[in-house]
Amino acid sequence: MMDVIKKNVISISCGVVTLLAIVAVFLWPMPSWFNGLQAKLEASKSDYDAIKSLNHQSFTKPNLDPSKSEPDALGQFPNAPTIQAGIAIIDKLKEQTAAMDKMAVEMNKHRVLVPGALPNKRGTAWGEFKDEYYRKLNDLKSAMNAVTAPTQDEVTVEAERLKVEDYDKRIQKVGGTEPNRPEVEALYQAHVLRLPDEMRKERAKLFTVFLSDNKTMDCCQGILPPRESAEYPTDAAAVWATQLTLWIQEDVVQAIAETNQKIPNATVETAIVKRLVTWNIPKVYITKKGEVTLVEGQGGAQAGGGRSARGPMWTPPGRGAPPAAAEGIPEEEAAPSTKVFTASPTGRVCNSLYDVMHFIVVVDADAQKFRDFMAKLTDNRFITILSVDIIGVDRDREQWRGFLYGPNPVVRLRLNCEAVFLRSWTKKFMPPAVQKLLGIPDATTATAGL
């Protein structure tokens, strides 16, 4: 037996190796090798199918024509001239975008009332700011050709003027007597009774817009010291809040003036906007966390029995007023894409591109043409009307109060509005404390603007 083994040792060894190899195929981890090979095969097939599908896929050109709803077929793969043409179109689009951005900034930009007053006071700039503010209110009043209804004090002054300059001179003196004094005094008293109505009619013919009273123009009562006071502002936030308010007022006044310019030589009776009843401009930013108050004070002009400082801003149906941001905690700057629809129908809130404020303007306007004012208010201005309330006006009642509107029907228009200010031009005027409140990075680097 051993001799047989010795003679066939090589054959036996080969047989053992073969047997071990057969066993290894089934016992060694060969299945994982097969699985890996299968995965590679499937991936290769997937790439093949993707490449094959290109032969049947249709490609289109970029649709650059807004009047077309369907893009044109590509026809062939882009060659060098096509690629260059595409690059040229992209460059042109960049130029148009830059031009639109510049146009938007110019449309939104306003002049600072006093250079050097913002973001931090230089010299006597804040004192000059207060004086210029009240002068600016007079300019805005003139821009609308506006006037108040005659007050009792004004009627009394005019009655005294008539007495001294007219009726006293009619009295005849004969031998130490004044025989016609009773007659002249009777005429004078009759004129005094007619005088309020005469003054109202005269103002309605000479002016275009009525104001509710002498305080209607001032939306910063309690924030800036009164005109007659010798005091001046002492807080940068108050000056900034006043400047923002004045920018909104400028836009509203310009819209009123432009609306009434549609009527040649407009008087109150023929004007579209007949009276600026009130406006309410809270010193509040609308942020993603709620309202952020710049400064406490009067948001609207006090008139007609005293309107509230804030008044109702936009309130979503079924909800309460927008929440106020936590005091003392700086607002985290929001991204431009942030939308908060509980704040307003637009969802706009302060972000790294712009800041948002809400305000209310109330006017009495022609019942058939009031939409002209709404159009002007939003035309080429960063103002959006969020809601509209319209009620009819009792012209007889308003006439008794001194506002003569003429024969045409009149409505009272209450517009809840949103104003947007681009930071690309406002940031350099914004006080550091306000920037910190809004979470603007590097808030301490603000410098005085032009």
C-alpha positions in Angstrom: 0.0 0.0 0.0 2.8 2.4 0.9 4.5 1.6 -2.4 1.4 2.6 -4.2 1.1 5.8 -2.3 4.8 6.6 -2.9 4.5 6.0 -6.6 1.3 8.2 -6.9 2.1 10.9 -4.3 2.0 13.7 -6.9 -1.4 12.5 -8.2 -2.7 12.2 -4.7 -1.5 15.7 -3.8 -3.2 17.2 -6.8 -6.4 15.5 -5.9 -6.3 16.8 -2.3 -5.7 20.4 -3.6 -8.6 20.0 -6.0 -10.9 18.8 -3.3 -9.9 21.6 -1.0 -10.6 24.1 -3.7 -14.0 22.7 -4.4 -14.8 22.9 -0.6 -13.5 26.5 -0.4 -15.8 27.6 -3.2 -18.8 26.8 -1.0 -17.4 27.5 2.5 -15.1 30.5 2.0 -16.8 34.1 1.7 -17.2 33.9 -2.1 -20.9 35.0 -2.1 -19.8 38.6 -1.2 -17.5 38.6 -4.2 -20.4 37.6 -6.4 -22.7 40.2 -4.8 -20.1 42.9 -5.5 -19.7 41.8 -9.0 -23.5 41.9 -9.5 -23.7 45.5 -8.1 -21.0 46.6 -10.5 -22.9 44.9 -13.3 -26.2 46.7 -12.4 -24.4 50.1 -12.1 -22.9 49.6 -15.5 -26.3 48.7 -16.9 -27.8 51.9 -15.3 -25.1 54.0 -16.9 -25.7 52.3 -20.2 -29.5 53.0 -20.0 -28.8 56.7 -19.1 -26.5 57.1 -22.0 -28.9 55.3 -24.3 -31.8 57.6 -23.2 -29.9 60.7 -24.4 -30.5 59.5 -28.0 -34.3 59.9 -27.4 -34.3 62.9 -25.1 -35.4 66.3 -26.4 -33.6 69.5 -25.3 -34.9 73.1 -25.3 -33.3 76.5 -25.3 -33.6 78.8 -22.3 -36.8 80.8 -22.6 -35.8 84.5 -22.4 -39.0 85.8 -23.9 -41.6 86.5 -21.2 -44.3 86.5 -23.9 -43.7 82.8 -24.7 -45.0 80.1 -22.5 -43.1 77.3 -24.3 -39.3 77.3 -24.9 -37.9 76.6 -28.4 -36.3 73.2 -29.3 -32.5 73.2 -29.0 -32.1 71.4 -32.3 -28.4 70.5 -31.7 -26.0 70.4 -28.8 -24.4 73.8 -28.1 -21.3 74.5 -30.1 -18.7 77.2 -29.4 -20.7 80.1 -31.0 -23.8 79.0 -29.1 -21.9 78.9 -25.8 -20.5 82.4 -26.4 -24.0 83.7 -27.2 -25.2 82.2 -23.9 -22.4 83.9 -22.0 -23.3 87.2 -23.7 -26.9 86.8 -22.6 -25.9 86.0 -19.1 -23.7 89.1 -19.0 -26.5 91.2 -20.3 -28.8 89.8 -17.7 -26.3 90.8 -15.0 -26.2 94.3 -16.4 -30.0 94.6 -16.5 -30.2 93.3 -12.9 -27.6 95.8 -11.7 -29.5 98.6 -13.5 -32.8 97.5 -11.9 -31.1 97.4 -8.5 -29.8 100.9 -9.0 -33.2 102.1 -10.2 -34.9 100.5 -7.1 -32.4 102.2 -4.8 -33.0 105.6 -6.4 -36.7 105.1 -6.3 -36.5 104.3 -2.6 -33.9 106.8 -1.5 -34.8 110.0 0.4 -32.7 112.9 1.6 -31.7 113.2 5.2 -33.2 116.3 6.8 -30.0 117.6 8.3 -26.5 116.2 7.2 -24.5 115.3 10.3 -27.6 114.5 12.5 -27.4 110.8 11.8 -26.2 108.3 12.7 -24.6 110.2 15.5 -24.9 113.9 16.4 -22.2 116.3 15.1 -22.1 119.7 16.8 -25.5 121.4 16.8 -27.0 119.0 14.2 -29.9 117.8 16.5 -31.0 121.3 17.3 -31.0 122.1 13.6 -32.9 118.9 13.0 -35.7 119.9 15.2 -36.0 123.4 13.6 -35.8 121.9 10.1 -38.4 119.3 11.0 -41.1 121.9 11.8 -40.1 123.9 8.7 -40.5 120.7 6.6 -44.0 120.1 7.9 -44.9 123.6 6.6 -43.4 122.7 3.3 -45.4 119.5 3.1 -48.5 121.4 3.9 -47.8 123.9 1.1 -47.1 121.0 -1.3 -50.7 119.8 -0.9 -52.0 123.4 -0.9 -53.6 122.4 2.4 -55.4 124.5 5.1 -57.3 123.9 8.2 -61.0 124.8 8.6 -61.4 128.1 10.3 -61.3 127.9 14.1 -63.3 130.0 16.5 -60.2 131.9 17.4 -59.5 132.7 13.8 -63.1 133.8 13.3 -62.8 136.1 16.3 -59.6 137.6 15.0 -61.2 138.2 11.5 -64.3 139.7 13.1 -62.1 142.2 15.0 -60.2 143.0 11.9 -63.4 143.7 10.0 -64.7 145.9 12.9 -61.6 148.0 13.0 -60.8 148.2 9.3 -64.4 148.4 7.9 -67.3 149.0 10.2 -65.8 151.4 12.6 -65.0 153.6 9.7 -68.6 153.6 8.6 -69.8 155.3 11.7 -70.6 159.0 11.1 -69.9 161.6 13.8 -72.2 164.7 13.7 -71.9 167.3 16.4 -70.5 164.9 18.9 -73.1 162.3 18.1 -73.0 159.0 16.1 -76.5 158.8 14.6 -75.8 155.7 12.4 -73.9 153.6 15.0 -76.9 151.4 15.8 -77.4 150.6 12.1 -73.7 150.0 11.5 -73.5 147.7 14.6 -76.5 145.8 13.4 -74.8 145.2 10.1 -71.6 144.2 11.8 -73.4 141.7 14.0 -75.2 140.2 11.0 -71.8 139.9 9.2 -70.3 138.2 12.3 -73.0 135.5 12.1 -72.2 134.9 8.5 -68.4 135.1 8.9 -67.6 131.4 9.8 -69.5 130.2 6.6 -67.8 132.9 4.5 -64.4 131.9 5.8 -65.1 128.2 5.1 -66.2 128.9 1.5 -63.2 131.1 0.9 -60.8 128.5 2.1 -62.5 125.8 0.1 -62.0 127.9 -3.1 -58.5 129.0 -2.4 -57.0 125.7 -1.2 -57.1 122.1 -2.4 -57.0 120.0 0.7 -58.3 120.4 4.2 -56.4 119.3 7.3 -58.3 118.2 10.4 -56.5 120.8 12.6 -53.2 122.5 13.2 -51.7 119.3 14.7 -52.5 117.0 11.9 -49.1 117.3 10.2 -47.1 116.5 13.3 -46.7 112.7 13.7 -43.9 112.9 16.2 -45.6 114.5 19.2 -44.0 113.4 22.3 -40.8 112.3 20.5 -39.4 115.7 19.4 -39.8 118.7 21.7 -42.6 121.0 20.7 -41.9 123.8 18.2 -42.3 126.5 20.8 -40.0 124.7 23.3 -36.3 125.7 23.7 -35.4 122.1 24.2 -33.8 119.9 21.5 -33.6 116.1 20.9 -31.2 114.2 23.1 -31.6 110.7 21.7 -30.3 109.3 18.4 -33.2 106.8 18.2 -35.7 109.6 18.5 -34.0 111.5 15.7 -33.9 108.4 13.5 -37.6 107.5 14.2 -38.6 111.1 13.3 -36.6 110.9 10.1 -38.3 107.6 9.1 -41.7 109.1 9.8 -40.9 112.2 7.7 -39.9 110.0 4.8 -43.2 108.2 4.9 -45.0 111.6 5.2 -43.2 112.8 2.1 -44.4 109.9 0.1 -48.0 110.3 1.2 -48.0 114.0 0.6 -46.5 113.6 -2.8 -49.1 111.0 -3.7 -51.9 113.4 -2.6 -50.5 116.3 -4.5 -50.0 114.2 -7.7 -53.5 112.8 -7.4 -55.1 116.3 -7.2 -52.9 117.6 -10.0 -55.1 115.5 -12.3 -57.7 118.2 -11.8 -56.6 121.6 -13.3 -56.7 124.4 -10.7 -58.3 122.1 -8.2 -60.1 123.4 -5.2 -61.4 121.4 -2.3 -64.8 121.0 -4.1 -63.2 119.6 -7.3 -60.2 117.8 -5.8 -60.0 114.0 -5.6 -58.4 114.0 -2.1 -60.3 116.6 -0.2 -59.0 116.2 3.4 -56.2 114.5 5.2 -58.1 113.3 8.2 -55.2 111.7 10.1 -52.2 109.5 9.7 -50.7 107.1 12.2 -47.0 106.2 11.8 -45.9 104.0 14.8 -42.1 104.1 15.5 -42.0 100.4 15.1 -40.1 97.9 12.9 -41.9 94.7 11.8 -39.5 91.8 12.4 -39.8 88.0 12.3 -40.2 87.9 16.1 -42.7 90.6 16.3 -42.8 94.4 16.6 -39.6 96.2 17.7 -40.2 99.7 19.1 -37.7 102.3 18.2 -38.8 104.9 20.6 -41.9 105.4 22.8 -44.0 108.3 21.8 -46.9 109.6 19.6 -47.3 107.6 16.4 -50.1 109.7 14.9 -51.2 113.3 15.0 -53.6 114.2 17.9 -56.8 115.7 16.6 -60.5 115.4 16.7 -60.7 114.4 20.4 -57.3 112.6 20.5 -56.4 109.5 18.5 -54.3 106.8 20.0 -50.6 106.8 19.6 -50.5 103.5 17.9 -53.9 102.7 16.6 -54.7 99.3 15.1 -52.1 98.0 12.7 -52.6 94.9 10.5 -54.2 92.1 12.4 -54.7 88.7 10.7 -58.3 87.4 10.8 -59.0 85.5 13.9 -55.8 86.6 15.6 -54.7 89.2 18.1 -52.2 92.0 17.5 -48.7 91.0 16.3 -46.5 90.1 19.3 -43.9 92.4 20.5 -40.3 91.2 20.5 -38.7 90.5 23.8 -37.3 93.7 25.3 -33.5 93.9 25.8 -32.8 91.0 23.4 -31.4 92.1 20.0 -33.3 90.8 17.0 -31.4 88.2 15.0 -31.1 89.5 11.4 -33.4 87.6 9.1 -32.7 86.3 5.6 -34.3 88.1 2.7 -36.4 85.0 1.9 -38.0 85.1 5.4 -41.8 85.5 5.3 -44.0 85.9 8.3 -47.6 86.0 7.1 -49.0 86.6 10.6 -47.3 90.0 10.4 -49.0 91.1 7.2 -50.5 89.7 3.9 -47.1 90.3 2.2 -45.2 88.4 4.9 -42.4 91.0 4.7 -40.3 91.5 7.8 -37.0 93.3 8.4 -34.1 91.4 7.0 -30.6 92.0 5.6 -31.9 93.7 2.5 -34.6 96.0 3.8 -36.6 97.2 6.8 -40.4 97.2 7.2 -42.8 99.6 8.9 -46.5 99.8 8.9 -48.6 102.9 8.9 -52.2 104.2 8.4 -53.4 107.1 6.4 -57.0 108.3 6.5 -58.4 110.7 3.8 -61.8 112.0 2.6 -61.9 111.6 -1.1 -64.2 111.7 -4.1 -66.4 108.6 -4.1 -65.8 107.9 -7.8 -62.1 108.7 -8.0 -60.5 107.6 -4.7 -58.8 104.7 -6.5 -56.6 107.3 -8.2 -55.1 108.1 -4.9 -54.5 104.5 -4.0 -52.7 104.0 -7.4 -50.5 107.1 -6.8 -49.6 106.0 -3.3 -48.1 102.8 -4.6 -46.8 104.0 -8.0 -43.0 104.2 -8.0 -42.9 104.0 -4.2 -42.0 101.2 -1.9 -45.5 101.3 -0.3 -48.0 98.4 -0.3 -51.6 98.8 0.7 -52.4 95.9 3.1 -56.1 96.6 3.7 -58.7 99.2 2.9 -61.7 100.4 4.8 -64.3 102.6 3.1 -67.3 104.4 4.6 -69.6 107.1 3.3 -69.2 110.7 4.5 -72.1 112.8 5.7 -71.2 116.0 3.9 -73.7 118.1 5.8 -72.2 117.0 9.1 -68.7 117.8 7.8 -69.8 121.1 6.5 -71.2 122.0 9.9 -67.7 121.2 11.3 -66.1 123.5 8.7 -65.2 121.2 5.9 -66.9 122.1 2.6 -66.6 119.2 0.1 -68.8 120.3 -2.7 -71.8 118.5 -4.3 -70.2 115.2 -5.2 -70.4 112.1 -2.9 -67.4 111.6 -0.6 -66.0 108.5 1.1 -63.6 108.2 4.0 -60.7 106.0 3.0 -58.6 104.2 5.7 -55.5 102.6 4.2 -53.4 100.2 6.2 -50.0 100.4 4.5 -46.5 98.9 4.5 -43.4 100.9 3.8 -40.1 99.3 2.9 -36.6 101.0 3.2 -33.6 99.4 1.5 -30.6 99.1 3.8 -28.2 99.7 0.9 -28.8 103.4 1.5 -30.3 103.6 5.0 -27.8 101.7 7.0 -25.2 104.4 6.9 -27.7 106.8 8.6 -29.0 104.2 11.1 -27.7 104.8 14.7 -25.6 101.9 16.1 -28.2 101.3 18.9 -30.9 100.7 16.2 -28.6 98.5 14.2 -28.0 96.4 17.3 -31.7 96.2 18.0 -32.2 94.8 14.5 -29.3 92.3 14.8 -27.3 94.0 12.0 -23.6 92.7 12.1 -20.9 95.2 12.8 -23.4 97.7 14.2 -20.6 99.7 15.9 -19.0 100.6 12.6 -21.8 103.0 11.4 -20.4 106.4 10.3 -22.1 109.6 9.4 -23.7 109.7 6.0 -24.0 112.6 3.5 
